[in-house]
Amino acid sequence: IAMAIMGTNRGEDKMRIDKVLKFLTKEQYILKKGRNYCIIKKLEWKDELLEVGKPIDFKVPYFDDVAKFCYEDMILICARNKVGKTSISVNMIKQFVDQGITPYLINLERGGRFAKIAMQLGLKDGDFKHAFCSDPTQIELEKKAVTVIDWLLITDKSETDVVFKHFIEQLNKQGGFLIIFQQLKEDNSYFAPNMAKQFPALAVRYIYDDERDGTYG
C-alpha cells in the first residue's frame, strides 16, 4: 500500500501509511486479513416492503409450473458436456423474446454456436443482446434484466461460492432475473454441490438418456 501511494515502502512515508492503516483498523473502517486489507461496507438500509420479494411478471420457460419466482432470483441448470446446454439456453431466450422481453445472453465459451441456433429458431438482430466474458467475477448485470449465462466455467472449484456470491450481490444491486448453465461431472453429479446449490432459488440437472450405461434423464 505504501509503495502504491507513496512510491516507497521505507522511511517516514512508510511510517505515515502504517499509522493511517492502524487508525482505520482500530476505528473499524477497514479489516485486516493476513497481509491484506478490505473495506468494511456500510449497509444500505431500506424501509420499503413492496419491492422486496416481488414476484416476476413473466413465465420462466420449462419451470413456470415447477416453482414461483421473484425478482433477484437465480436458477442453476447443470448438464454434462455436449448434451445441448447452448440449445436449451437459446430456446429459453426465444421464449423470453416471445413474451416481449429483451433478454441478455452472456457467452463464456468461444465459437458463437448460439448464433446459428438462434437463427434456426427464427431470432433476428435486435431480439436479444449478447456479450462474451471469460471471467465471471467481472460480469456486471444490467439493470432489471433477464440474463442467461451459457455456460459458467469456474476453473478453481474452491472459488465456487465466491463466484456465486458475486452474482447474488449483482442481483441484489441490479434486480432482474438470472439463469446460469453449468457443467456436470461425467457421473451426472454437481461440481462443488455444497457451494453451488446454496445460492439459487432452484438448482436442476438435465440428464441425457444414454442406453449404453442405462442412464435415463
Phi, psi and chi 1 to 4 in degrees:
 res  aa     phi    psi   chi1   chi2   chi3   chi4
   1 ILE       -  -44.1  -65.0  174.0      -      -
   2 ALA   -61.2  -41.3      -      -      -      -
   3 MET   -63.8  -40.2 -177.8   63.0   73.5      -
   4 ALA   -68.7  -36.5      -      -      -      -
   5 ILE   -90.0  -47.1  -63.4  175.7      -      -
   6 MET   -98.6  -16.6  -61.8  -65.0 -168.3      -
   7 GLY    83.4    6.5      -      -      -      -
   8 THR  -154.3  153.2  178.4      -      -      -
   9 ASN  -120.1   33.6   60.7   -5.5      -      -
  10 ARG  -135.6  163.4  -63.3 -178.8  179.9 -179.2
  11 GLY    69.8 -153.3      -      -      -      -
  12 GLU   -66.0  -36.6 -173.5  175.4  -25.9      -
  13 ASP   -62.8  -42.0  -72.2  -24.9      -      -
  14 LYS   -62.4  -40.0  169.2   68.4  161.4   55.9
  15 MET   -65.8  -36.3  -67.7  174.4   63.6      -
  16 ARG   -64.6  -44.0  -71.2  171.9   60.6 -167.2
  17 ILE   -63.1  -43.7  -65.6  -63.6      -      -
  18 ASP   -58.7  -39.9  -73.6  -16.2      -      -
  19 LYS   -65.5  -42.3 -174.2  175.9  179.8  179.8
  20 VAL   -64.5  -45.8  170.3      -      -      -
  21 LEU   -62.1  -38.6  -70.3  174.3      -      -
  22 LYS   -64.0  -41.6 -176.2  176.7 -179.6 -179.7
  23 PHE   -65.8  -47.0  169.2   79.7      -      -
  24 LEU   -62.9  -36.4  -67.6  173.8      -      -
  25 THR   -68.9  -44.1  -56.5      -      -      -
  26 LYS   -62.4  -40.8 -180.0 -179.4  177.4 -178.1
  27 GLU   -83.6    1.5  -63.6  -61.6  -41.0      -
  28 GLN    63.5   37.4  -63.4 -174.0  -21.1      -
  29 TYR   -86.3  -28.3  -69.9  107.1      -      -
  30 ILE  -133.1  162.9   61.8  174.6      -      -
  31 LEU  -125.8  132.8  179.9   66.4      -      -
  32 LYS   -95.2  125.8 -174.5  176.5 -178.5 -178.1
  33 LYS  -123.2   99.9  -65.1 -177.3  178.0  179.9
  34 GLY    66.1 -119.2      -      -      -      -
  35 ARG   -98.9    3.6  -61.1 -178.1   62.0 -174.8
  36 ASN  -108.1  155.4  -60.3  -43.9      -      -
  37 TYR  -121.8  143.2  -68.2   88.1      -      -
  38 CYS  -135.2  151.2   61.9      -      -      -
  39 ILE   -79.0  135.2  -63.9  173.5      -      -
  40 ILE   -84.4  115.0  -62.2  177.2      -      -
  41 LYS   -80.8  139.0  -64.4 -179.2 -179.5  179.3
  42 LYS   -79.0  131.7 -177.6  176.1  177.6   60.7
  43 LEU   -68.0  144.7  -66.5  177.7      -      -
  44 GLU   -93.6   97.1 -177.6 -178.5   -9.6      -
  45 TRP   -79.1  139.4  -62.3  101.1      -      -
  46 LYS  -126.8  156.1  -59.1  176.9 -178.7  178.8
  47 ASP  -123.9   -2.0   56.7    8.9      -      -
  48 GLU   -89.7  153.8   71.0  -85.8    5.5      -
  49 LEU  -115.3  -25.9  -61.8  175.6      -      -
  50 LEU   -64.1  -30.2  -68.1  177.5      -      -
  51 GLU   -88.8   -5.6  -64.7  -59.6  -45.0      -
  52 VAL   -87.0  125.5  178.9      -      -      -
  53 GLY    64.4   36.2      -      -      -      -
  54 LYS   -74.7  124.1 -175.5  177.6  180.0 -179.3
  55 PRO   -62.3  144.1  -20.7   32.8      -      -
  56 ILE   -69.2  152.8   59.2  173.9      -      -
  57 ASP  -109.8   33.6   51.2    4.0      -      -
  58 PHE  -145.6  168.0   53.0   85.6      -      -
  59 LYS   -93.9  136.2  -68.0 -175.5  177.2 -178.2
  60 VAL   -89.9  116.3  179.4      -      -      -
  61 PRO   -53.0  134.0  -24.7   33.8      -      -
  62 TYR    74.6  -18.6  -51.6  122.1      -      -
  63 PHE  -124.4    6.2  -58.1  109.1      -      -
  64 ASP   -64.3  -30.9 -170.3   62.4      -      -
  65 ASP   -96.1    6.4   59.8  -13.9      -      -
  66 VAL   -98.0  -40.0  174.3      -      -      -
  67 ALA  -153.3  162.3      -      -      -      -
  68 LYS   -99.3  129.9  -61.4  -61.1 -178.8 -175.7
  69 PHE  -115.3  154.9  -60.9  101.6      -      -
  70 CYS  -121.8  162.9  -61.7      -      -      -
  71 TYR   -60.7  145.5  -76.6   98.8      -      -
  72 GLU    80.5    6.8  -59.1 -178.8   18.6      -
  73 ASP   -82.4  158.9  -85.8   -8.9      -      -
  74 MET  -130.9  137.9  174.1 -161.5  -56.2      -
  75 ILE  -113.6  136.0  -66.2  178.3      -      -
  76 LEU  -112.5  121.3  175.2   63.6      -      -
  77 ILE  -118.0  120.4  -56.4  173.1      -      -
  78 CYS  -117.9  142.5  -63.7      -      -      -
  79 ALA  -153.8  159.5      -      -      -      -
  80 ARG   -70.6  168.7  -83.6  165.2   45.4 -175.3
  81 ASN   -64.7  139.0 -168.6   33.5      -      -
  82 LYS    66.3   33.7  -54.2  -62.0 -178.0 -176.1
  83 VAL  -118.2   11.6  -61.6      -      -      -
  84 GLY   103.4   28.5      -      -      -      -
  85 LYS   -59.8  -43.3  -71.2 -171.6  -66.1  -64.4
  86 THR   -65.6  -39.9  -61.3      -      -      -
  87 SER   -60.9  -43.9  -66.8      -      -      -
  88 ILE   -65.6  -42.9  -61.9  171.7      -      -
  89 SER   -62.2  -42.4   66.3      -      -      -
  90 VAL   -72.2  -33.8 -179.9      -      -      -
  91 ASN   -61.4  -38.1  -91.3  -84.2      -      -
  92 MET   -66.7  -41.0  -63.8 -176.5   83.0      -
  93 ILE   -56.1  -45.6  -68.8  -74.0      -      -
  94 LYS   -59.3  -43.0  173.6   67.8  163.7   59.6
  95 GLN   -70.5  -30.0  -66.6 -176.4   57.1      -
  96 PHE   -69.1  -43.0  -77.0  126.0      -      -
  97 VAL   -59.7  -40.6  169.9      -      -      -
  98 ASP   -63.0  -20.3  -70.8  -15.3      -      -
  99 GLN   -92.2    5.6  -63.3 -179.5   65.1      -
 100 GLY    85.4   15.5      -      -      -      -
 101 ILE   -99.7  142.0  -62.9  169.5      -      -
 102 THR  -102.8   95.3  -58.4      -      -      -
 103 PRO   -80.6  166.6   26.4  -28.1      -      -
 104 TYR  -115.5  128.6  -69.9   73.0      -      -
 105 LEU  -111.2  120.0  174.3   64.8      -      -
 106 ILE  -103.0  117.5  -59.9  175.6      -      -
 107 ASN  -102.6  117.0  179.5   29.8      -      -
 108 LEU  -101.8   11.3  -83.7   78.6      -      -
 109 GLU  -125.7  128.8 -175.1  178.9   27.3      -
 110 ARG   -70.7  153.9  -81.8  -63.7 -172.3 -172.4
 111 GLY   123.4  -24.6      -      -      -      -
 112 GLY    61.8   32.4      -      -      -      -
 113 ARG   -62.9  -26.1  -64.5  175.1 -178.3   84.1
 114 PHE   -61.6  -31.1   71.9   90.3      -      -
 115 ALA   -64.7  -43.3      -      -      -      -
 116 LYS   -63.0  -43.4 -177.5  177.4 -180.0 -179.3
 117 ILE   -63.9  -41.6  -61.1  170.4      -      -
 118 ALA   -60.0  -44.0      -      -      -      -
 119 MET   -68.2  -34.4  -72.2 -174.9  -73.3      -
 120 GLN   -64.3  -29.0  -71.2  173.3  -18.2      -
 121 LEU   -86.3   -1.4  -68.4  173.6      -      -
 122 GLY    91.0    8.8      -      -      -      -
 123 LEU   -76.5  150.7  -69.2  166.0      -      -
 124 LYS  -134.0  173.0   59.2 -174.1 -175.3  -58.1
 125 ASP   -54.0  132.5  -68.7   -9.5      -      -
 126 GLY    95.0  -13.9      -      -      -      -
 127 ASP   -69.9  -36.2  -79.1  -17.2      -      -
 128 PHE  -148.4  162.6   67.8   99.3      -      -
 129 LYS  -106.1  146.6  -60.0 -179.9 -176.5  -66.0
 130 HIS  -141.3  153.4   57.5   87.3      -      -
 131 ALA  -153.9  157.1      -      -      -      -
 132 PHE  -108.9  140.1  170.4   80.0      -      -
 133 CYS  -152.0  129.5 -177.9      -      -      -
 134 SER   -91.5  -17.0   60.6      -      -      -
 135 ASP  -116.4  106.8 -175.7   -7.9      -      -
 136 PRO   -62.6  -27.0   20.0  -31.1      -      -
 137 THR   -73.5   -9.3   61.0      -      -      -
 138 GLN   -98.7    3.5  -65.6 -178.6   -2.3      -
 139 ILE   -80.1  126.8  -67.4  174.1      -      -
 140 GLU  -110.4  118.7 -179.3 -179.9    8.2      -
 141 LEU   -71.8  152.3  -60.9  178.1      -      -
 142 GLU   -80.1  155.5  -64.8  -64.3  -39.5      -
 143 LYS   -62.9  123.2 -164.1   76.1  173.1  177.1
 144 LYS    51.9   36.7  -61.9 -171.2 -179.7  -58.2
 145 ALA  -100.1  153.1      -      -      -      -
 146 VAL   -89.2  118.4  173.0      -      -      -
 147 THR  -122.5  137.2  -53.3      -      -      -
 148 VAL  -120.5  128.3  177.9      -      -      -
 149 ILE  -108.9  118.5  -62.9  178.6      -      -
 150 ASP  -127.7  110.8  175.5   35.4      -      -
 151 TRP  -118.7  159.5   52.2  -81.3      -      -
 152 LEU   -83.9  115.5  178.0   62.4      -      -
 153 LEU  -106.7  118.7  173.0   62.5      -      -
 154 ILE  -111.8  103.9  -57.1  175.3      -      -
 155 THR   -62.3  -48.6  -54.9      -      -      -
 156 ASP   -94.9  102.1 -176.2   -6.5      -      -
 157 LYS   -63.4  -21.2  -61.5  -57.9 -175.6  -71.5
 158 SER   -69.4  -13.9   66.5      -      -      -
 159 GLU   -96.8    9.5  -63.8  -70.0  -40.3      -
 160 THR   -55.6  -47.0  -61.5      -      -      -
 161 ASP   -66.1  -31.2   57.6  -21.4      -      -
 162 VAL   -65.7  -43.7  175.1      -      -      -
 163 VAL   -65.2  -46.4  175.3      -      -      -
 164 PHE   -67.2  -34.8  -83.9   88.9      -      -
 165 LYS   -62.3  -37.0 -179.7  173.9  175.3  -73.4
 166 HIS   -60.0  -43.6  166.6   73.4      -      -
 167 PHE   -70.3  -36.0  -72.5  122.3      -      -
 168 ILE   -61.9  -42.2  -73.2  -65.1      -      -
 169 GLU   -66.5  -37.8  -69.3  174.4  -13.7      -
 170 GLN   -64.0  -42.8  -80.0  -69.8  -56.7      -
 171 LEU   -64.2  -39.7  -76.1  167.6      -      -
 172 ASN   -64.0  -36.0 -178.2   65.8      -      -
 173 LYS   -79.4  -42.7  176.5 -177.0  177.1 -177.7
 174 GLN  -102.2  -15.5  -55.3  -74.0   43.4      -
 175 GLY    75.0 -156.0      -      -      -      -
 176 GLY    86.1 -164.3      -      -      -      -
 177 PHE  -145.1  135.4 -167.7   78.9      -      -
 178 LEU  -126.6  133.2  178.9   60.7      -      -
 179 ILE  -121.0  123.2  -60.4  170.3      -      -
 180 ILE  -115.5  127.9  -65.1  177.4      -      -
 181 PHE   -98.2  138.1  -74.9   81.1      -      -
 182 GLN  -143.7  162.2 -161.2  176.4   24.0      -
 183 GLN   -81.1  145.2 -159.4   90.6  -40.6      -
 184 LEU   -99.9  160.0  -75.9  176.3      -      -
 185 LYS   -70.0  169.8  -65.4 -179.5 -178.1  179.5
 186 GLU   -63.1  -25.0  -76.3  -59.0  -49.1      -
 187 ASP   -91.4   15.4   63.8   -5.0      -      -
 188 ASN    67.8   21.5  -70.2  -43.6      -      -
 189 SER  -100.0  158.9   62.4      -      -      -
 190 TYR   -73.3  149.5  -68.6   97.4      -      -
 191 PHE   -80.2  133.4  -74.7   99.5      -      -
 192 ALA    44.5   56.9      -      -      -      -
 193 PRO   -60.9  -38.3   22.8  -33.3      -      -
 194 ASN   -64.7  -28.4  -67.3  -25.3      -      -
 195 MET   -88.8  -37.8  -69.9 -172.5  -77.3      -
 196 ALA   -77.1  -41.3      -      -      -      -
 197 LYS   -80.5   -8.1  -68.5  169.7   62.5  179.5
 198 GLN   -80.7  -13.8   64.5  179.8  -43.5      -
 199 PHE   -97.5  -41.5  -66.6   97.0      -      -
 200 PRO   -71.6  153.3  -14.6   29.2      -      -
 201 ALA   -70.1  -28.5      -      -      -      -
 202 LEU  -146.7  130.0  178.6   67.6      -      -
 203 ALA  -122.1  126.0      -      -      -      -
 204 VAL  -134.3  159.1  -59.8      -      -      -
 205 ARG  -117.8  134.9  -67.8  179.6  -63.8  165.9
 206 TYR  -101.3  107.4  172.6   58.6      -      -
 207 ILE  -106.6  119.8  -59.6  175.3      -      -
 208 TYR   -84.0  135.8 -165.3   75.2      -      -
 209 ASP   -59.2  135.5  -69.3   -7.0      -      -
 210 ASP  -140.1  103.4 -168.7  -21.8      -      -
 211 GLU   -65.5  -23.0  -64.8  179.5   -3.8      -
 212 ARG   -66.2  -35.7  -66.0  171.2  -60.3  176.3
 213 ASP  -115.8    9.4   63.0    6.8      -      -
 214 GLY    77.0   16.2      -      -      -      -
 215 THR   -80.3  130.8  -60.9      -      -      -
 216 TYR  -124.5  124.7  -67.0   95.6      -      -
 217 GLY   -77.2      -      -      -      -      -
